[in-house]
Amino acid sequence: MTRLLLTLAGPAVAAGAVLIILAVQLDQGLGTVYFLGVALLLIGLLGQLLRGLRQKPREERTTIPVAAPVRGRWRGLNSPASKVPSHTHSLAQTYALDITYEPVGAAPRALDPWSRPMRRPTDFPSFGQPVLAPFDGVVLAARGTARDHLTRLSPLGLGYLILEGFVRSLGLPRHLLGNHVLLRATGPVAADGSAAEGSSAEGGAVHGDGDVVAVLAHLRRGSLRVSPGDQVSAGDLLAECGNSGNSSDPHVHFQLMDGPDIVTARGLPFTWHYRDEDGQAVTGVPANEELFTAS
């Protein structure tokens, strides 16, 4: 029942707004339709607020080592190493990280000019890059049919993205995630993403925080290599980086959570191995705008 109420919070906001507009357009004044719309709007907004509060981690969580889900030189964005929550507590995004591919010699990520408010995602080096399994696990969910839309990496585009993101948030989580994979760890996770020694390959991860589920989002349409129920090993190809869902430009959104339901689970912190721009080995999470190389 709780999950149903939290899931319906967004649609309640949309329905309430429609009823209020309808009452005004029909010049019905402060009648039944108007007050019903206001009630639905307030209930929906309250539900969205409660969802964020409910998904806020209640205590300090154990940091989980995983393998980087990409290879090559990338840049960190919206990082938990710079701010927590890095995104929002809602949808278990407390420790979520965005990364964009930036090979040596590529132009740094920057805002597009007003004259080019939206571009094809194929113009960006991230588009089509392999996205890999961060640990041994079983695929819980996989979606690969959402379109890769034009980018929103300009002043006008970002304004549109904010409005679009609000509308997407009124629907199901998949409208925000776009094409995505949910992967549940099948044992305690070692630093390279493999099952720790002595772990079982069946069932959920036996970890101090319970289940460990990875979310990899904004994937390229038609690129998924896995289906629900598939068993994968760390480093296996899951899909390719795309620009689906609530995305400004092609990038990989990565997060861990303590359960399979993104509406009720809480975020988990993680680390992976990478090399910084000086070639030094690092175990952690790249900060905002930090360039790193995963191998």
Secondary structure as UniProt FT lines:
FT   HELIX           2..7
FT   HELIX           9..25
FT   TURN            26..27
FT   HELIX           32..54
FT   STRAND          64..65
FT   STRAND          72..77
FT   TURN            80..82
FT   HELIX           90..92
FT   TURN            94..95
FT   STRAND          97..101
FT   TURN            104..105
FT   TURN            114..115
FT   HELIX           121..123
FT   TURN            125..128
FT   STRAND          130..132
FT   STRAND          137..143
FT   HELIX           155..169
FT   HELIX           173..177
FT   STRAND          179..185
FT   TURN            191..192
FT   TURN            197..198
FT   TURN            208..209
FT   STRAND          213..219
FT   TURN            221..222
FT   TURN            228..229
FT   STRAND          231..232
FT   TURN            234..235
FT   STRAND          237..241
FT   STRAND          252..257
FT   TURN            262..264
FT   STRAND          267..268
FT   STRAND          270..275
FT   TURN            277..278
FT   STRAND          281..284
FT   TURN            288..289
FT   STRAND          291..294
//
